[in-house]
Amino acid sequence: MGESSTETRPGAARIDRWLFGVRLFKTRSLAADAVSGGKVHINQERVKPSHSVQPGDTVTFTRGTVVFECVVTAIPLRRGPRARRRDVMTKRRRVRRDARNLPPA
């Protein structure tokens, strides 16, 4: 009962739950759709929504023309405030791709 939203556990979590838990996606289903659509990679490999992510993994995902890359530092027990995101991940880079060089959708 005295748990705070910043508590973490060792081990792993599903990638769709982790993306939702650290507030990179508004809903878990949007996170799962992004993973299923090939927009999310763990350690440069395309994965399924049920794939586990653990501390030390590099997560890369694309949203529009922006590519985000971050390193998982912890697995949150539950979804917490956005300000706590820095406790569970480290951003590496945010690269904007040129929309003219993207393949047609």
Backbone hydrogen bonds, N-H to C=O, Kabsch-Sander energy under -0.5 kcal/mol:
donor,donor_aa,acceptor,acceptor_aa,energy
7,E,4,S,-1.5
9,R,75,I,-1.8
13,A,53,V,-1.9
15,I,51,H,-2.5
16,D,49,P,-1.4
18,W,14,R,-2.4
19,L,15,I,-2.6
20,F,16,D,-1.7
21,G,17,R,-3.0
22,V,18,W,-2.1
23,R,20,F,-1.5
24,L,19,L,-2.6
25,F,19,L,-1.0
31,A,27,T,-1.7
32,A,28,R,-2.7
33,D,29,S,-2.4
34,A,30,L,-2.1
35,V,31,A,-2.2
36,S,32,A,-2.8
37,G,33,D,-2.1
38,G,35,V,-1.5
39,K,34,A,-2.4
40,V,34,A,-0.6
41,H,60,T,-3.2
42,I,45,E,-2.3
43,N,41,H,-0.5
43,N,58,T,-3.2
45,E,42,I,-1.4
47,V,40,V,-0.9
51,H,48,K,-1.9
53,V,13,A,-3.0
56,G,72,V,-3.4
57,D,54,Q,-2.2
59,V,57,D,-0.6
59,V,70,C,-3.0
60,T,41,H,-2.8
60,T,58,T,-0.5
61,F,68,F,-2.2
62,T,39,K,-1.7
63,R,66,V,-2.7
66,V,63,R,-1.8
67,V,95,V,-3.4
68,F,61,F,-3.1
68,F,66,V,-0.5
69,E,93,R,-2.1
70,C,59,V,-2.5
71,V,90,T,-2.7
72,V,57,D,-2.7
73,T,88,V,-2.2
74,A,88,V,-1.5
75,I,9,R,-0.6
77,L,7,E,-1.8
80,G,21,G,-1.0
84,R,81,P,-1.6
85,R,82,R,-1.9
86,R,83,A,-0.6
87,D,84,R,-1.7
88,V,84,R,-0.5
88,V,85,R,-1.5
89,M,85,R,-1.1
90,T,71,V,-2.3
92,R,69,E,-2.8
93,R,69,E,-1.3
95,V,67,V,-2.6
97,R,65,T,-3.9
97,R,95,V,-0.7
99,A,97,R,-0.5
101,N,98,D,-1.6
102,L,99,A,-1.0
